[in-house]
Amino acid sequence: MKNSWTGGEAASQPTGDATDNLAVSVHRCEPGAFERLIDRFERPLFTYAHGILQNAFDAQEVVQDAMMRAHRALTRQYDEARCSALALRPWLFRTVRNLCLNKRRSKRSTLEQPLDAFDDGRLGPFVTLEGTDLERKQEIELLKGAMALLPVDARELIVLRFMEEMPYAEIAKTVGTSEAALRGKVFRSLKLLRDALEQKGVAYAM
């Protein structure tokens, strides 16, 4: 897989402590560290931004801006102790969230485009897609339409919890709320999506 920033081959995605130490590696300007950060987070950040903005060009622009802000913060603004203590994933998602909300505020007078980026197969546990390829494609299109009908805060929570499979603690840091309040919001968001899917005749898993 090609890295869309450098054109080189994407590095394997780190997990566990490797991800936690990535901020320190970028801070130290270790060779390839920032490229690894991009490889790990560019696609999920784009999916999240697209879920909020419903516009691929705007989402890509936001992610690029967020990556450059992250590089500047990690290499110039934060010391090593702060980078070491940083919860990198929710920090990056929160940066993207703030940029998306700023962009939405600046474009309130324009019409949003239909949601069209939730077709990478990571549909989460709330929907069961069975049958032929044609039937699956049709149901994916119905899911896109259902997602597009939801309020933006519901869309972003569904992306974070069920597509990115982010734990509640990280989502709470991303959106700036308590875990207790978040669980209720996620439940209500999922119910909204299920109701929309039922209206369109799509089966889902309970």
C-alpha positions as CSV (number, residue, x, y, z in Angstrom):
1,M,0.0,0.0,0.0
2,K,1.4,3.4,-1.0
3,N,1.7,6.2,1.5
4,S,-0.3,9.1,0.0
5,W,2.1,11.7,1.5
6,T,5.5,10.3,0.6
7,G,4.7,8.0,-2.3
8,G,6.7,5.2,-0.6
9,E,5.4,1.8,0.6
10,A,3.4,2.1,3.8
11,A,4.9,0.6,6.9
12,S,3.2,-2.1,8.9
13,Q,0.8,-0.6,11.4
14,P,2.1,-0.5,15.0
15,T,0.0,-1.8,17.9
16,G,0.1,-1.5,21.6
17,D,3.2,0.2,23.0
18,A,4.6,0.8,19.5
19,T,1.7,3.2,18.9
20,D,2.2,4.8,22.3
21,N,5.9,5.5,21.6
22,L,5.2,6.9,18.2
23,A,4.8,10.4,19.5
24,V,8.2,10.3,21.1
25,S,9.8,8.9,18.0
26,V,8.3,11.8,15.9
27,H,9.5,14.2,18.6
28,R,13.0,12.8,18.3
29,C,12.8,13.1,14.5
30,E,13.7,9.4,14.2
31,P,13.9,8.3,10.5
32,G,10.5,7.3,9.2
33,A,8.7,8.1,12.4
34,F,6.3,10.7,10.9
35,E,5.7,8.4,7.9
36,R,4.7,5.6,10.3
37,L,2.3,8.0,12.0
38,I,0.7,8.9,8.7
39,D,0.5,5.2,7.7
40,R,-1.2,4.3,11.0
41,F,-3.7,7.1,11.2
42,E,-4.4,8.7,7.8
43,R,-7.2,6.4,6.7
44,P,-9.1,6.2,9.9
45,L,-8.8,10.0,10.4
46,F,-10.1,10.5,6.8
47,T,-13.1,8.1,7.5
48,Y,-13.9,10.1,10.6
49,A,-13.6,13.5,8.9
50,H,-15.7,12.3,6.0
51,G,-18.4,11.1,8.5
52,I,-18.6,14.6,9.8
53,L,-18.2,16.7,6.6
54,Q,-19.7,14.3,4.0
55,N,-17.3,15.8,1.5
56,A,-14.2,13.9,0.4
57,F,-12.2,16.9,-0.7
58,D,-12.9,18.7,2.6
59,A,-12.1,15.6,4.6
60,Q,-8.7,15.2,2.9
61,E,-7.9,18.8,3.4
62,V,-8.7,18.5,7.1
63,V,-6.6,15.4,7.6
64,Q,-3.6,17.0,5.8
65,D,-3.9,20.1,8.1
66,A,-4.2,17.9,11.2
67,M,-1.1,15.9,10.2
68,M,0.9,19.1,9.7
69,R,-0.3,20.5,13.0
70,A,0.6,17.2,14.7
71,H,4.1,17.3,13.3
72,R,4.6,20.9,14.4
73,A,3.3,20.1,17.9
74,L,5.3,17.0,18.4
75,T,8.6,18.3,17.0
76,R,8.5,21.9,18.1
77,Q,5.9,22.7,20.7
78,Y,5.8,19.6,23.1
79,D,8.8,18.4,25.1
80,E,9.6,14.7,25.3
81,A,7.8,14.2,28.6
82,R,4.6,15.6,27.2
83,C,4.9,13.4,24.0
84,S,5.6,10.4,26.2
85,A,2.4,11.0,28.2
86,L,0.3,11.9,25.2
87,A,-2.7,9.7,24.3
88,L,-1.9,9.9,20.6
89,R,-5.0,8.4,19.0
90,P,-7.6,10.5,20.8
91,W,-5.4,13.5,20.5
92,L,-5.2,13.2,16.7
93,F,-8.9,12.4,16.4
94,R,-9.8,15.5,18.5
95,T,-7.6,17.7,16.3
96,V,-9.5,16.4,13.3
97,R,-12.8,16.9,15.0
98,N,-12.0,20.5,15.9
99,L,-10.9,21.3,12.3
100,C,-14.0,19.6,10.9
101,L,-16.3,21.6,13.1
102,N,-14.5,24.8,12.2
103,K,-14.9,24.0,8.5
104,R,-18.6,23.2,9.0
105,R,-19.1,26.6,10.6
106,S,-17.4,28.3,7.8
107,K,-19.6,26.5,5.2
108,R,-23.0,26.6,6.8
109,S,-24.5,28.4,3.8
110,T,-23.5,25.7,1.3
111,L,-25.2,22.3,0.8
112,E,-23.5,19.2,2.0
113,Q,-22.9,16.4,-0.4
114,P,-24.3,12.9,0.3
115,L,-22.2,10.6,2.4
116,D,-20.1,8.3,0.1
117,A,-17.1,7.0,2.0
118,F,-18.4,4.2,4.2
119,D,-17.8,1.4,1.6
120,D,-14.5,-0.1,2.8
121,G,-16.2,-3.1,4.4
122,R,-15.8,-2.0,8.0
123,L,-19.5,-1.6,8.7
124,G,-19.4,-2.6,12.3
125,P,-21.7,-4.9,14.3
126,F,-24.9,-3.0,13.7
127,V,-25.7,-4.3,10.3
128,T,-25.6,-7.8,8.7
129,L,-25.0,-7.8,5.0
130,E,-25.7,-11.2,3.3
131,G,-26.5,-12.5,-0.1
132,T,-25.0,-11.8,-3.5
133,D,-22.4,-9.1,-4.3
134,L,-25.2,-7.1,-5.9
135,E,-27.4,-7.4,-2.9
136,R,-24.5,-6.4,-0.6
137,K,-23.7,-3.4,-2.8
138,Q,-27.3,-2.3,-2.6
139,E,-27.4,-2.6,1.1
140,I,-24.2,-0.7,1.4
141,E,-25.8,2.1,-0.6
142,L,-28.7,2.0,1.8
143,L,-26.4,2.3,4.8
144,K,-24.7,5.3,3.3
145,G,-28.1,6.9,2.8
146,A,-29.1,6.1,6.4
147,M,-25.9,7.5,7.8
148,A,-26.4,10.7,5.8
149,L,-29.7,11.3,7.5
150,L,-28.2,11.3,11.0
151,P,-27.2,14.3,13.0
152,V,-23.4,15.0,12.7
153,D,-22.8,14.1,16.4
154,A,-24.5,10.7,15.9
155,R,-22.5,10.0,12.7
156,E,-19.2,10.7,14.4
157,L,-19.9,8.5,17.4
158,I,-20.9,5.6,15.1
159,V,-17.7,6.0,13.1
160,L,-15.6,6.1,16.3
161,R,-17.3,3.3,18.2
162,F,-18.3,0.8,15.5
163,M,-16.1,1.5,12.5
164,E,-12.9,2.5,14.3
165,E,-13.8,0.3,17.3
166,M,-12.4,2.9,19.6
167,P,-12.9,2.3,23.4
168,Y,-15.2,4.6,25.3
169,A,-12.3,6.1,27.2
170,E,-10.6,7.3,24.0
171,I,-13.9,8.5,22.5
172,A,-14.6,10.5,25.6
173,K,-11.2,12.2,25.2
174,T,-11.8,12.8,21.5
175,V,-15.3,14.5,21.9
176,G,-14.7,16.0,25.3
177,T,-17.3,14.3,27.5
178,S,-17.6,11.8,30.3
179,E,-17.7,8.1,29.6
180,A,-21.1,7.9,31.4
181,A,-22.7,10.5,29.2
182,L,-21.0,9.1,26.1
183,R,-22.5,5.6,26.5
184,G,-26.0,7.1,26.4
185,K,-25.2,9.1,23.4
186,V,-23.7,6.1,21.6
187,F,-26.8,4.1,22.4
188,R,-29.1,6.8,21.1
189,S,-27.0,7.2,17.9
190,L,-27.1,3.5,17.2
191,K,-30.8,3.5,17.7
192,L,-31.2,6.4,15.2
193,L,-29.2,4.4,12.7
194,R,-31.1,1.2,13.3
195,D,-34.4,3.0,12.8
196,A,-33.2,4.6,9.6
197,L,-32.0,1.2,8.4
198,E,-35.3,-0.5,9.3
199,Q,-37.1,2.1,7.2
200,K,-34.9,1.2,4.3
201,G,-35.3,-2.6,4.8
202,V,-31.8,-3.4,5.9
203,A,-31.3,-6.1,8.4
204,Y,-29.0,-5.5,11.3
205,A,-27.5,-7.5,14.2
206,M,-28.7,-6.7,17.7
